[in-house]
Amino acid sequence: MKDPQDQPDKETFNSFIETVEANNDLPKGRYLIDLNDNYVLIRNSESYKQNTLGQDPTKGIIKE
């Protein structure tokens, strides 16, 4: 999230998913969307906390 005080919200998360699903210019593959707050570990670029919103890793968005 842009603002350090913001928490991930469902509306933004769903908007990202809809954008990826509607984009037919993406290469073939399976896409997984995760939305974190503003805190990201610089060392590995990850930030999985209890407030992270994410898709089921066994599904995702398939582009064929």
PDBQT receptor file of N, H, CA, C and O in Angstrom, charges set to zero:
ATOM      1  N   MET A   1       0.854  -1.166   0.000  1.00  0.00    +0.000 N 
ATOM      2  CA  MET A   1       0.000   0.000   0.000  1.00  0.00    +0.000 C 
ATOM      3  C   MET A   1       0.905   1.237   0.000  1.00  0.00    +0.000 C 
ATOM      4  O   MET A   1       1.999   1.224   0.565  1.00  0.00    +0.000 OA
ATOM      5  N   LYS A   2       0.435   2.278  -0.631  1.00  0.00    +0.000 N 
ATOM      6  H   LYS A   2      -0.454   2.288  -1.090  1.00  0.00    +0.000 HD
ATOM      7  CA  LYS A   2       1.235   3.488  -0.768  1.00  0.00    +0.000 C 
ATOM      8  C   LYS A   2       1.465   4.184   0.567  1.00  0.00    +0.000 C 
ATOM      9  O   LYS A   2       2.597   4.544   0.893  1.00  0.00    +0.000 OA
ATOM     10  N   ASP A   3       0.409   4.374   1.336  1.00  0.00    +0.000 N 
ATOM     11  H   ASP A   3      -0.510   4.082   1.072  1.00  0.00    +0.000 HD
ATOM     12  CA  ASP A   3       0.509   5.041   2.628  1.00  0.00    +0.000 C 
ATOM     13  C   ASP A   3       0.970   4.029   3.676  1.00  0.00    +0.000 C 
ATOM     14  O   ASP A   3       0.366   2.965   3.811  1.00  0.00    +0.000 OA
ATOM     15  N   PRO A   4       2.036   4.347   4.421  1.00  0.00    +0.000 N 
ATOM     16  CA  PRO A   4       2.554   3.401   5.418  1.00  0.00    +0.000 C 
ATOM     17  C   PRO A   4       1.530   2.988   6.477  1.00  0.00    +0.000 C 
ATOM     18  O   PRO A   4       1.677   1.927   7.084  1.00  0.00    +0.000 OA
ATOM     19  N   GLN A   5       0.517   3.785   6.709  1.00  0.00    +0.000 N 
ATOM     20  H   GLN A   5       0.398   4.647   6.217  1.00  0.00    +0.000 HD
ATOM     21  CA  GLN A   5      -0.484   3.467   7.723  1.00  0.00    +0.000 C 
ATOM     22  C   GLN A   5      -1.646   2.628   7.181  1.00  0.00    +0.000 C 
ATOM     23  O   GLN A   5      -2.438   2.099   7.962  1.00  0.00    +0.000 OA
ATOM     24  N   ASP A   6      -1.757   2.501   5.869  1.00  0.00    +0.000 N 
ATOM     25  H   ASP A   6      -1.115   2.931   5.235  1.00  0.00    +0.000 HD
ATOM     26  CA  ASP A   6      -2.867   1.756   5.262  1.00  0.00    +0.000 C 
ATOM     27  C   ASP A   6      -2.688   0.250   5.430  1.00  0.00    +0.000 C 
ATOM     28  O   ASP A   6      -1.575  -0.274   5.405  1.00  0.00    +0.000 OA
ATOM     29  N   GLN A   7      -3.802  -0.414   5.598  1.00  0.00    +0.000 N 
ATOM     30  H   GLN A   7      -4.707   0.011   5.618  1.00  0.00    +0.000 HD
ATOM     31  CA  GLN A   7      -3.834  -1.870   5.621  1.00  0.00    +0.000 C 
ATOM     32  C   GLN A   7      -4.372  -2.342   4.268  1.00  0.00    +0.000 C 
ATOM     33  O   GLN A   7      -5.149  -1.622   3.640  1.00  0.00    +0.000 OA
ATOM     34  N   PRO A   8      -3.981  -3.523   3.806  1.00  0.00    +0.000 N 
ATOM     35  CA  PRO A   8      -4.523  -4.032   2.551  1.00  0.00    +0.000 C 
ATOM     36  C   PRO A   8      -6.045  -4.128   2.636  1.00  0.00    +0.000 C 
ATOM     37  O   PRO A   8      -6.586  -4.589   3.641  1.00  0.00    +0.000 OA
ATOM     38  N   ASP A   9      -6.730  -3.694   1.585  1.00  0.00    +0.000 N 
ATOM     39  H   ASP A   9      -6.290  -3.319   0.768  1.00  0.00    +0.000 HD
ATOM     40  CA  ASP A   9      -8.189  -3.776   1.614  1.00  0.00    +0.000 C 
ATOM     41  C   ASP A   9      -8.702  -4.615   0.450  1.00  0.00    +0.000 C 
ATOM     42  O   ASP A   9      -8.088  -4.682  -0.614  1.00  0.00    +0.000 OA
ATOM     43  N   LYS A  10      -9.846  -5.252   0.686  1.00  0.00    +0.000 N 
ATOM     44  H   LYS A  10     -10.345  -5.197   1.551  1.00  0.00    +0.000 HD
ATOM     45  CA  LYS A  10     -10.439  -6.177  -0.285  1.00  0.00    +0.000 C 
ATOM     46  C   LYS A  10     -10.764  -5.491  -1.610  1.00  0.00    +0.000 C 
ATOM     47  O   LYS A  10     -10.613  -6.095  -2.672  1.00  0.00    +0.000 OA
ATOM     48  N   GLU A  11     -11.207  -4.239  -1.558  1.00  0.00    +0.000 N 
ATOM     49  H   GLU A  11     -11.330  -3.748  -0.695  1.00  0.00    +0.000 HD
ATOM     50  CA  GLU A  11     -11.583  -3.523  -2.783  1.00  0.00    +0.000 C 
ATOM     51  C   GLU A  11     -10.383  -3.368  -3.715  1.00  0.00    +0.000 C 
ATOM     52  O   GLU A  11     -10.497  -3.627  -4.913  1.00  0.00    +0.000 OA
ATOM     53  N   THR A  12      -9.243  -2.952  -3.183  1.00  0.00    +0.000 N 
ATOM     54  H   THR A  12      -9.151  -2.743  -2.209  1.00  0.00    +0.000 HD
ATOM     55  CA  THR A  12      -8.026  -2.805  -3.984  1.00  0.00    +0.000 C 
ATOM     56  C   THR A  12      -7.564  -4.166  -4.495  1.00  0.00    +0.000 C 
ATOM     57  O   THR A  12      -7.188  -4.301  -5.660  1.00  0.00    +0.000 OA
ATOM     58  N   PHE A  13      -7.592  -5.156  -3.638  1.00  0.00    +0.000 N 
ATOM     59  H   PHE A  13      -7.897  -5.046  -2.692  1.00  0.00    +0.000 HD
ATOM     60  CA  PHE A  13      -7.188  -6.512  -3.995  1.00  0.00    +0.000 C 
ATOM     61  C   PHE A  13      -8.033  -7.038  -5.157  1.00  0.00    +0.000 C 
ATOM     62  O   PHE A  13      -7.494  -7.551  -6.138  1.00  0.00    +0.000 OA
ATOM     63  N   ASN A  14      -9.351  -6.908  -5.045  1.00  0.00    +0.000 N 
ATOM     64  H   ASN A  14      -9.788  -6.491  -4.249  1.00  0.00    +0.000 HD
ATOM     65  CA  ASN A  14     -10.252  -7.365  -6.115  1.00  0.00    +0.000 C 
ATOM     66  C   ASN A  14     -10.047  -6.584  -7.401  1.00  0.00    +0.000 C 
ATOM     67  O   ASN A  14     -10.185  -7.140  -8.491  1.00  0.00    +0.000 OA
ATOM     68  N   SER A  15      -9.719  -5.294  -7.290  1.00  0.00    +0.000 N 
ATOM     69  H   SER A  15      -9.607  -4.842  -6.405  1.00  0.00    +0.000 HD
ATOM     70  CA  SER A  15      -9.448  -4.473  -8.470  1.00  0.00    +0.000 C 
ATOM     71  C   SER A  15      -8.229  -4.992  -9.221  1.00  0.00    +0.000 C 
ATOM     72  O   SER A  15      -8.246  -5.068 -10.450  1.00  0.00    +0.000 OA
ATOM     73  N   PHE A  16      -7.160  -5.354  -8.487  1.00  0.00    +0.000 N 
ATOM     74  H   PHE A  16      -7.146  -5.293  -7.489  1.00  0.00    +0.000 HD
ATOM     75  CA  PHE A  16      -5.961  -5.913  -9.122  1.00  0.00    +0.000 C 
ATOM     76  C   PHE A  16      -6.287  -7.219  -9.837  1.00  0.00    +0.000 C 
ATOM     77  O   PHE A  16      -5.842  -7.442 -10.963  1.00  0.00    +0.000 OA
ATOM     78  N   ILE A  17      -7.050  -8.068  -9.195  1.00  0.00    +0.000 N 
ATOM     79  H   ILE A  17      -7.412  -7.887  -8.281  1.00  0.00    +0.000 HD
ATOM     80  CA  ILE A  17      -7.415  -9.359  -9.791  1.00  0.00    +0.000 C 
ATOM     81  C   ILE A  17      -8.209  -9.138 -11.075  1.00  0.00    +0.000 C 
ATOM     82  O   ILE A  17      -7.933  -9.780 -12.089  1.00  0.00    +0.000 OA
ATOM     83  N   GLU A  18      -9.184  -8.247 -11.045  1.00  0.00    +0.000 N 
ATOM     84  H   GLU A  18      -9.409  -7.725 -10.222  1.00  0.00    +0.000 HD
ATOM     85  CA  GLU A  18      -9.988  -7.958 -12.243  1.00  0.00    +0.000 C 
ATOM     86  C   GLU A  18      -9.131  -7.405 -13.366  1.00  0.00    +0.000 C 
ATOM     87  O   GLU A  18      -9.349  -7.738 -14.530  1.00  0.00    +0.000 OA
ATOM     88  N   THR A  19      -8.148  -6.557 -13.032  1.00  0.00    +0.000 N 
ATOM     89  H   THR A  19      -7.970  -6.286 -12.086  1.00  0.00    +0.000 HD
ATOM     90  CA  THR A  19      -7.264  -5.985 -14.044  1.00  0.00    +0.000 C 
ATOM     91  C   THR A  19      -6.438  -7.064 -14.725  1.00  0.00    +0.000 C 
ATOM     92  O   THR A  19      -6.304  -7.064 -15.948  1.00  0.00    +0.000 OA
ATOM     93  N   VAL A  20      -5.887  -7.978 -13.947  1.00  0.00    +0.000 N 
ATOM     94  H   VAL A  20      -5.996  -7.978 -12.953  1.00  0.00    +0.000 HD
ATOM     95  CA  VAL A  20      -5.079  -9.065 -14.517  1.00  0.00    +0.000 C 
ATOM     96  C   VAL A  20      -5.953 -10.003 -15.346  1.00  0.00    +0.000 C 
ATOM     97  O   VAL A  20      -5.557 -10.424 -16.433  1.00  0.00    +0.000 OA
ATOM     98  N   GLU A  21      -7.131 -10.328 -14.840  1.00  0.00    +0.000 N 
ATOM     99  H   GLU A  21      -7.453  -9.985 -13.957  1.00  0.00    +0.000 HD
ATOM    100  CA  GLU A  21      -8.032 -11.213 -15.589  1.00  0.00    +0.000 C 
ATOM    101  C   GLU A  21      -8.447 -10.608 -16.926  1.00  0.00    +0.000 C 
ATOM    102  O   GLU A  21      -8.598 -11.329 -17.912  1.00  0.00    +0.000 OA
ATOM    103  N   ALA A  22      -8.631  -9.297 -16.965  1.00  0.00    +0.000 N 
ATOM    104  H   ALA A  22      -8.509  -8.711 -16.164  1.00  0.00    +0.000 HD
ATOM    105  CA  ALA A  22      -9.091  -8.630 -18.185  1.00  0.00    +0.000 C 
ATOM    106  C   ALA A  22      -7.959  -8.347 -19.180  1.00  0.00    +0.000 C 
ATOM    107  O   ALA A  22      -8.225  -8.078 -20.352  1.00  0.00    +0.000 OA
ATOM    108  N   ASN A  23      -6.719  -8.403 -18.734  1.00  0.00    +0.000 N 
ATOM    109  H   ASN A  23      -6.503  -8.622 -17.783  1.00  0.00    +0.000 HD
ATOM    110  CA  ASN A  23      -5.587  -8.074 -19.594  1.00  0.00    +0.000 C 
ATOM    111  C   ASN A  23      -5.218  -9.278 -20.462  1.00  0.00    +0.000 C 
ATOM    112  O   ASN A  23      -4.672 -10.264 -19.968  1.00  0.00    +0.000 OA
ATOM    113  N   ASN A  24      -5.516  -9.188 -21.740  1.00  0.00    +0.000 N 
ATOM    114  H   ASN A  24      -5.960  -8.387 -22.141  1.00  0.00    +0.000 HD
ATOM    115  CA  ASN A  24      -5.218 -10.278 -22.672  1.00  0.00    +0.000 C 
ATOM    116  C   ASN A  24      -3.833 -10.176 -23.282  1.00  0.00    +0.000 C 
ATOM    117  O   ASN A  24      -3.458 -11.015 -24.101  1.00  0.00    +0.000 OA
ATOM    118  N   ASP A  25      -3.060  -9.157 -22.896  1.00  0.00    +0.000 N 
ATOM    119  H   ASP A  25      -3.365  -8.476 -22.230  1.00  0.00    +0.000 HD
ATOM    120  CA  ASP A  25      -1.710  -8.983 -23.426  1.00  0.00    +0.000 C 
ATOM    121  C   ASP A  25      -0.645  -9.642 -22.554  1.00  0.00    +0.000 C 
ATOM    122  O   ASP A  25       0.536  -9.613 -22.899  1.00  0.00    +0.000 OA
ATOM    123  N   LEU A  26      -1.040 -10.228 -21.444  1.00  0.00    +0.000 N 
ATOM    124  H   LEU A  26      -1.999 -10.252 -21.164  1.00  0.00    +0.000 HD
ATOM    125  CA  LEU A  26      -0.069 -10.893 -20.571  1.00  0.00    +0.000 C 
ATOM    126  C   LEU A  26       0.387 -12.204 -21.193  1.00  0.00    +0.000 C 
ATOM    127  O   LEU A  26      -0.390 -12.869 -21.878  1.00  0.00    +0.000 OA
ATOM    128  N   PRO A  27       1.644 -12.580 -20.960  1.00  0.00    +0.000 N 
ATOM    129  CA  PRO A  27       2.126 -13.868 -21.471  1.00  0.00    +0.000 C 
ATOM    130  C   PRO A  27       1.389 -15.038 -20.821  1.00  0.00    +0.000 C 
ATOM    131  O   PRO A  27       0.802 -14.895 -19.748  1.00  0.00    +0.000 OA
ATOM    132  N   LYS A  28       1.425 -16.191 -21.479  1.00  0.00    +0.000 N 
ATOM    133  H   LYS A  28       1.902 -16.307 -22.351  1.00  0.00    +0.000 HD
ATOM    134  CA  LYS A  28       0.817 -17.397 -20.931  1.00  0.00    +0.000 C 
ATOM    135  C   LYS A  28       1.443 -17.708 -19.575  1.00  0.00    +0.000 C 
ATOM    136  O   LYS A  28       2.641 -17.511 -19.374  1.00  0.00    +0.000 OA
ATOM    137  N   GLY A  29       0.626 -18.193 -18.656  1.00  0.00    +0.000 N 
ATOM    138  H   GLY A  29      -0.348 -18.353 -18.819  1.00  0.00    +0.000 HD
ATOM    139  CA  GLY A  29       1.147 -18.567 -17.341  1.00  0.00    +0.000 C 
ATOM    140  C   GLY A  29       0.082 -18.481 -16.278  1.00  0.00    +0.000 C 
ATOM    141  O   GLY A  29      -1.070 -18.145 -16.552  1.00  0.00    +0.000 OA
ATOM    142  N   ARG A  30       0.484 -18.791 -15.061  1.00  0.00    +0.000 N 
ATOM    143  H   ARG A  30       1.420 -19.064 -14.840  1.00  0.00    +0.000 HD
ATOM    144  CA  ARG A  30      -0.404 -18.709 -13.904  1.00  0.00    +0.000 C 
ATOM    145  C   ARG A  30       0.054 -17.539 -13.057  1.00  0.00    +0.000 C 
ATOM    146  O   ARG A  30       1.226 -17.452 -12.688  1.00  0.00    +0.000 OA
ATOM    147  N   TYR A  31      -0.859 -16.648 -12.751  1.00  0.00    +0.000 N 
ATOM    148  H   TYR A  31      -1.811 -16.718 -13.050  1.00  0.00    +0.000 HD
ATOM    149  CA  TYR A  31      -0.557 -15.438 -11.997  1.00  0.00    +0.000 C 
ATOM    150  C   TYR A  31      -1.215 -15.501 -10.627  1.00  0.00    +0.000 C 
ATOM    151  O   TYR A  31      -2.400 -15.813 -10.511  1.00  0.00    +0.000 OA
ATOM    152  N   LEU A  32      -0.438 -15.204  -9.594  1.00  0.00    +0.000 N 
ATOM    153  H   LEU A  32       0.524 -14.950  -9.688  1.00  0.00    +0.000 HD
ATOM    154  CA  LEU A  32      -0.945 -15.147  -8.219  1.00  0.00    +0.000 C 
ATOM    155  C   LEU A  32      -0.788 -13.719  -7.709  1.00  0.00    +0.000 C 
ATOM    156  O   LEU A  32       0.282 -13.124  -7.837  1.00  0.00    +0.000 OA
ATOM    157  N   ILE A  33      -1.840 -13.177  -7.138  1.00  0.00    +0.000 N 
ATOM    158  H   ILE A  33      -2.709 -13.661  -7.034  1.00  0.00    +0.000 HD
ATOM    159  CA  ILE A  33      -1.836 -11.819  -6.631  1.00  0.00    +0.000 C 
ATOM    160  C   ILE A  33      -1.785 -11.849  -5.107  1.00  0.00    +0.000 C 
ATOM    161  O   ILE A  33      -2.578 -12.540  -4.469  1.00  0.00    +0.000 OA
ATOM    162  N   ASP A  34      -0.853 -11.101  -4.527  1.00  0.00    +0.000 N 
ATOM    163  H   ASP A  34      -0.208 -10.539  -5.046  1.00  0.00    +0.000 HD
ATOM    164  CA  ASP A  34      -0.779 -10.876  -3.090  1.00  0.00    +0.000 C 
ATOM    165  C   ASP A  34      -0.745  -9.371  -2.866  1.00  0.00    +0.000 C 
ATOM    166  O   ASP A  34      -0.069  -8.644  -3.593  1.00  0.00    +0.000 OA
ATOM    167  N   LEU A  35      -1.467  -8.913  -1.871  1.00  0.00    +0.000 N 
ATOM    168  H   LEU A  35      -2.016  -9.504  -1.280  1.00  0.00    +0.000 HD
ATOM    169  CA  LEU A  35      -1.473  -7.489  -1.529  1.00  0.00    +0.000 C 
ATOM    170  C   LEU A  35      -1.044  -7.356  -0.082  1.00  0.00    +0.000 C 
ATOM    171  O   LEU A  35      -1.686  -7.893   0.821  1.00  0.00    +0.000 OA
ATOM    172  N   ASN A  36       0.061  -6.628   0.133  1.00  0.00    +0.000 N 
ATOM    173  H   ASN A  36       0.583  -6.193  -0.601  1.00  0.00    +0.000 HD
ATOM    174  CA  ASN A  36       0.624  -6.425   1.459  1.00  0.00    +0.000 C 
ATOM    175  C   ASN A  36       0.400  -4.985   1.910  1.00  0.00    +0.000 C 
ATOM    176  O   ASN A  36      -0.027  -4.129   1.134  1.00  0.00    +0.000 OA
ATOM    177  N   ASP A  37       0.699  -4.742   3.180  1.00  0.00    +0.000 N 
ATOM    178  H   ASP A  37       1.046  -5.437   3.810  1.00  0.00    +0.000 HD
ATOM    179  CA  ASP A  37       0.709  -3.361   3.646  1.00  0.00    +0.000 C 
ATOM    180  C   ASP A  37       2.002  -2.708   3.133  1.00  0.00    +0.000 C 
ATOM    181  O   ASP A  37       2.629  -3.234   2.214  1.00  0.00    +0.000 OA
ATOM    182  N   ASN A  38       2.397  -1.598   3.701  1.00  0.00    +0.000 N 
ATOM    183  H   ASN A  38       1.887  -1.171   4.448  1.00  0.00    +0.000 HD
ATOM    184  CA  ASN A  38       3.559  -0.867   3.221  1.00  0.00    +0.000 C 
ATOM    185  C   ASN A  38       4.877  -1.492   3.673  1.00  0.00    +0.000 C 
ATOM    186  O   ASN A  38       5.927  -1.168   3.118  1.00  0.00    +0.000 OA
ATOM    187  N   TYR A  39       4.845  -2.366   4.652  1.00  0.00    +0.000 N 
ATOM    188  H   TYR A  39       3.991  -2.629   5.102  1.00  0.00    +0.000 HD
ATOM    189  CA  TYR A  39       6.069  -2.954   5.198  1.00  0.00    +0.000 C 
ATOM    190  C   TYR A  39       6.564  -4.090   4.310  1.00  0.00    +0.000 C 
ATOM    191  O   TYR A  39       5.859  -5.078   4.106  1.00  0.00    +0.000 OA
ATOM    192  N   VAL A  40       7.781  -3.948   3.783  1.00  0.00    +0.000 N 
ATOM    193  H   VAL A  40       8.354  -3.145   3.949  1.00  0.00    +0.000 HD
ATOM    194  CA  VAL A  40       8.395  -4.969   2.942  1.00  0.00    +0.000 C 
ATOM    195  C   VAL A  40       9.827  -5.179   3.424  1.00  0.00    +0.000 C 
ATOM    196  O   VAL A  40      10.542  -4.212   3.685  1.00  0.00    +0.000 OA
ATOM    197  N   LEU A  41      10.249  -6.434   3.543  1.00  0.00    +0.000 N 
ATOM    198  H   LEU A  41       9.668  -7.220   3.332  1.00  0.00    +0.000 HD
ATOM    199  CA  LEU A  41      11.623  -6.739   3.940  1.00  0.00    +0.000 C 
ATOM    200  C   LEU A  41      12.550  -6.427   2.766  1.00  0.00    +0.000 C 
ATOM    201  O   LEU A  41      12.404  -7.012   1.693  1.00  0.00    +0.000 OA
ATOM    202  N   ILE A  42      13.481  -5.531   2.954  1.00  0.00    +0.000 N 
ATOM    203  H   ILE A  42      13.600  -5.055   3.825  1.00  0.00    +0.000 HD
ATOM    204  CA  ILE A  42      14.389  -5.115   1.875  1.00  0.00    +0.000 C 
ATOM    205  C   ILE A  42      15.244  -6.281   1.402  1.00  0.00    +0.000 C 
ATOM    206  O   ILE A  42      15.566  -6.370   0.217  1.00  0.00    +0.000 OA
ATOM    207  N   ARG A  43      15.608  -7.156   2.295  1.00  0.00    +0.000 N 
ATOM    208  H   ARG A  43      15.346  -7.083   3.258  1.00  0.00    +0.000 HD
ATOM    209  CA  ARG A  43      16.508  -8.259   1.978  1.00  0.00    +0.000 C 
ATOM    210  C   ARG A  43      15.943  -9.220   0.939  1.00  0.00    +0.000 C 
ATOM    211  O   ARG A  43      16.675  -9.687   0.066  1.00  0.00    +0.000 OA
ATOM    212  N   ASN A  44      14.640  -9.522   1.025  1.00  0.00    +0.000 N 
ATOM    213  H   ASN A  44      14.046  -9.143   1.735  1.00  0.00    +0.000 HD
ATOM    214  CA  ASN A  44      14.074 -10.508   0.101  1.00  0.00    +0.000 C 
ATOM    215  C   ASN A  44      12.781 -10.035  -0.579  1.00  0.00    +0.000 C 
ATOM    216  O   ASN A  44      12.135 -10.812  -1.281  1.00  0.00    +0.000 OA
ATOM    217  N   SER A  45      12.408  -8.788  -0.379  1.00  0.00    +0.000 N 
ATOM    218  H   SER A  45      12.933  -8.156   0.191  1.00  0.00    +0.000 HD
ATOM    219  CA  SER A  45      11.226  -8.176  -1.009  1.00  0.00    +0.000 C 
ATOM    220  C   SER A  45       9.924  -8.871  -0.632  1.00  0.00    +0.000 C 
ATOM    221  O   SER A  45       8.962  -8.818  -1.399  1.00  0.00    +0.000 OA
ATOM    222  N   GLU A  46       9.868  -9.510   0.506  1.00  0.00    +0.000 N 
ATOM    223  H   GLU A  46      10.649  -9.553   1.129  1.00  0.00    +0.000 HD
ATOM    224  CA  GLU A  46       8.657 -10.188   0.943  1.00  0.00    +0.000 C 
ATOM    225  C   GLU A  46       8.053  -9.487   2.145  1.00  0.00    +0.000 C 
ATOM    226  O   GLU A  46       8.741  -8.773   2.875  1.00  0.00    +0.000 OA
ATOM    227  N   SER A  47       6.773  -9.698   2.341  1.00  0.00    +0.000 N 
ATOM    228  H   SER A  47       6.214 -10.279   1.748  1.00  0.00    +0.000 HD
ATOM    229  CA  SER A  47       6.074  -9.110   3.484  1.00  0.00    +0.000 C 
ATOM    230  C   SER A  47       4.798  -9.880   3.743  1.00  0.00    +0.000 C 
ATOM    231  O   SER A  47       3.702  -9.362   3.530  1.00  0.00    +0.000 OA
ATOM    232  N   TYR A  48       4.930 -11.095   4.193  1.00  0.00    +0.000 N 
ATOM    233  H   TYR A  48       5.820 -11.516   4.366  1.00  0.00    +0.000 HD
ATOM    234  CA  TYR A  48       3.749 -11.910   4.460  1.00  0.00    +0.000 C 
ATOM    235  C   TYR A  48       3.413 -11.829   5.942  1.00  0.00    +0.000 C 
ATOM    236  O   TYR A  48       4.077 -12.435   6.784  1.00  0.00    +0.000 OA
ATOM    237  N   LYS A  49       2.373 -11.070   6.238  1.00  0.00    +0.000 N 
ATOM    238  H   LYS A  49       1.834 -10.578   5.555  1.00  0.00    +0.000 HD
ATOM    239  CA  LYS A  49       1.905 -10.928   7.609  1.00  0.00    +0.000 C 
ATOM    240  C   LYS A  49       0.451 -11.381   7.653  1.00  0.00    +0.000 C 
ATOM    241  O   LYS A  49      -0.115 -11.772   6.632  1.00  0.00    +0.000 OA
ATOM    242  N   GLN A  50      -0.140 -11.329   8.818  1.00  0.00    +0.000 N 
ATOM    243  H   GLN A  50       0.320 -11.011   9.647  1.00  0.00    +0.000 HD
ATOM    244  CA  GLN A  50      -1.521 -11.772   8.950  1.00  0.00    +0.000 C 
ATOM    245  C   GLN A  50      -2.483 -10.898   8.166  1.00  0.00    +0.000 C 
ATOM    246  O   GLN A  50      -3.593 -11.333   7.863  1.00  0.00    +0.000 OA
ATOM    247  N   ASN A  51      -2.087  -9.676   7.829  1.00  0.00    +0.000 N 
ATOM    248  H   ASN A  51      -1.185  -9.322   8.075  1.00  0.00    +0.000 HD
ATOM    249  CA  ASN A  51      -3.000  -8.798   7.091  1.00  0.00    +0.000 C 
ATOM    250  C   ASN A  51      -2.811  -8.891   5.577  1.00  0.00    +0.000 C 
ATOM    251  O   ASN A  51      -3.489  -8.177   4.838  1.00  0.00    +0.000 OA
ATOM    252  N   THR A  52      -1.908  -9.752   5.094  1.00  0.00    +0.000 N 
ATOM    253  H   THR A  52      -1.358 -10.332   5.694  1.00  0.00    +0.000 HD
ATOM    254  CA  THR A  52      -1.699  -9.928   3.659  1.00  0.00    +0.000 C 
ATOM    255  C   THR A  52      -2.919 -10.595   3.032  1.00  0.00    +0.000 C 
ATOM    256  O   THR A  52      -3.437 -11.587   3.547  1.00  0.00    +0.000 OA
ATOM    257  N   LEU A  53      -3.367 -10.032   1.910  1.00  0.00    +0.000 N 
ATOM    258  H   LEU A  53      -2.947  -9.226   1.492  1.00  0.00    +0.000 HD
ATOM    259  CA  LEU A  53      -4.458 -10.630   1.146  1.00  0.00    +0.000 C 
ATOM    260  C   LEU A  53      -3.835 -11.362  -0.037  1.00  0.00    +0.000 C 
ATOM    261  O   LEU A  53      -2.986 -10.808  -0.735  1.00  0.00    +0.000 OA
ATOM    262  N   GLY A  54      -4.251 -12.594  -0.263  1.00  0.00    +0.000 N 
ATOM    263  H   GLY A  54      -4.941 -13.044   0.304  1.00  0.00    +0.000 HD
ATOM    264  CA  GLY A  54      -3.681 -13.355  -1.365  1.00  0.00    +0.000 C 
ATOM    265  C   GLY A  54      -4.642 -14.387  -1.909  1.00  0.00    +0.000 C 
ATOM    266  O   GLY A  54      -5.597 -14.796  -1.249  1.00  0.00    +0.000 OA
ATOM    267  N   GLN A  55      -4.359 -14.794  -3.134  1.00  0.00    +0.000 N 
ATOM    268  H   GLN A  55      -3.583 -14.462  -3.670  1.00  0.00    +0.000 HD
ATOM    269  CA  GLN A  55      -5.165 -15.819  -3.774  1.00  0.00    +0.000 C 
ATOM    270  C   GLN A  55      -4.734 -17.200  -3.297  1.00  0.00    +0.000 C 
ATOM    271  O   GLN A  55      -3.634 -17.379  -2.774  1.00  0.00    +0.000 OA
ATOM    272  N   ASP A  56      -5.613 -18.164  -3.486  1.00  0.00    +0.000 N 
ATOM    273  H   ASP A  56      -6.507 -18.019  -3.912  1.00  0.00    +0.000 HD
ATOM    274  CA  ASP A  56      -5.283 -19.547  -3.183  1.00  0.00    +0.000 C 
ATOM    275  C   ASP A  56      -4.120 -19.955  -4.085  1.00  0.00    +0.000 C 
ATOM    276  O   ASP A  56      -4.255 -19.905  -5.308  1.00  0.00    +0.000 OA
ATOM    277  N   PRO A  57      -2.975 -20.360  -3.513  1.00  0.00    +0.000 N 
ATOM    278  CA  PRO A  57      -1.804 -20.679  -4.336  1.00  0.00    +0.000 C 
ATOM    279  C   PRO A  57      -2.001 -21.861  -5.274  1.00  0.00    +0.000 C 
ATOM    280  O   PRO A  57      -1.197 -22.059  -6.185  1.00  0.00    +0.000 OA
ATOM    281  N   THR A  58      -3.046 -22.648  -5.072  1.00  0.00    +0.000 N 
ATOM    282  H   THR A  58      -3.699 -22.487  -4.332  1.00  0.00    +0.000 HD
ATOM    283  CA  THR A  58      -3.286 -23.777  -5.975  1.00  0.00    +0.000 C 
ATOM    284  C   THR A  58      -4.119 -23.375  -7.180  1.00  0.00    +0.000 C 
ATOM    285  O   THR A  58      -4.301 -24.170  -8.103  1.00  0.00    +0.000 OA
ATOM    286  N   LYS A  59      -4.630 -22.143  -7.181  1.00  0.00    +0.000 N 
ATOM    287  H   LYS A  59      -4.482 -21.498  -6.431  1.00  0.00    +0.000 HD
ATOM    288  CA  LYS A  59      -5.488 -21.694  -8.286  1.00  0.00    +0.000 C 
ATOM    289  C   LYS A  59      -4.832 -20.540  -9.036  1.00  0.00    +0.000 C 
ATOM    290  O   LYS A  59      -4.087 -20.769  -9.989  1.00  0.00    +0.000 OA
ATOM    291  N   GLY A  60      -5.091 -19.330  -8.627  1.00  0.00    +0.000 N 
ATOM    292  H   GLY A  60      -5.695 -19.144  -7.852  1.00  0.00    +0.000 HD
ATOM    293  CA  GLY A  60      -4.538 -18.181  -9.318  1.00  0.00    +0.000 C 
ATOM    294  C   GLY A  60      -5.325 -17.859 -10.589  1.00  0.00    +0.000 C 
ATOM    295  O   GLY A  60      -6.458 -18.307 -10.769  1.00  0.00    +0.000 OA
ATOM    296  N   ILE A  61      -4.703 -17.081 -11.455  1.00  0.00    +0.000 N 
ATOM    297  H   ILE A  61      -3.783 -16.718 -11.309  1.00  0.00    +0.000 HD
ATOM    298  CA  ILE A  61      -5.309 -16.663 -12.721  1.00  0.00    +0.000 C 
ATOM    299  C   ILE A  61      -4.496 -17.336 -13.842  1.00  0.00    +0.000 C 
ATOM    300  O   ILE A  61      -3.284 -17.149 -13.939  1.00  0.00    +0.000 OA
ATOM    301  N   ILE A  62      -5.172 -18.102 -14.664  1.00  0.00    +0.000 N 
ATOM    302  H   ILE A  62      -6.157 -18.253 -14.585  1.00  0.00    +0.000 HD
ATOM    303  CA  ILE A  62      -4.510 -18.821 -15.764  1.00  0.00    +0.000 C 
ATOM    304  C   ILE A  62      -4.701 -18.028 -17.048  1.00  0.00    +0.000 C 
ATOM    305  O   ILE A  62      -5.824 -17.703 -17.432  1.00  0.00    +0.000 OA
ATOM    306  N   LYS A  63      -3.590 -17.721 -17.704  1.00  0.00    +0.000 N 
ATOM    307  H   LYS A  63      -2.677 -17.985 -17.391  1.00  0.00    +0.000 HD
ATOM    308  CA  LYS A  63      -3.609 -17.076 -19.015  1.00  0.00    +0.000 C 
ATOM    309  C   LYS A  63      -3.093 -18.077 -20.034  1.00  0.00    +0.000 C 
ATOM    310  O   LYS A  63      -1.971 -18.572 -19.926  1.00  0.00    +0.000 OA
ATOM    311  N   GLU A  64      -3.930 -18.371 -21.028  1.00  0.00    +0.000 N 
ATOM    312  H   GLU A  64      -4.842 -17.969 -21.115  1.00  0.00    +0.000 HD
ATOM    313  CA  GLU A  64      -3.545 -19.360 -22.050  1.00  0.00    +0.000 C 
ATOM    314  C   GLU A  64      -3.377 -18.719 -23.402  1.00  0.00    +0.000 C 
ATOM    315  O   GLU A  64      -3.056 -19.403 -24.374  1.00  0.00    +0.000 OA
TER     316      GLU A  64
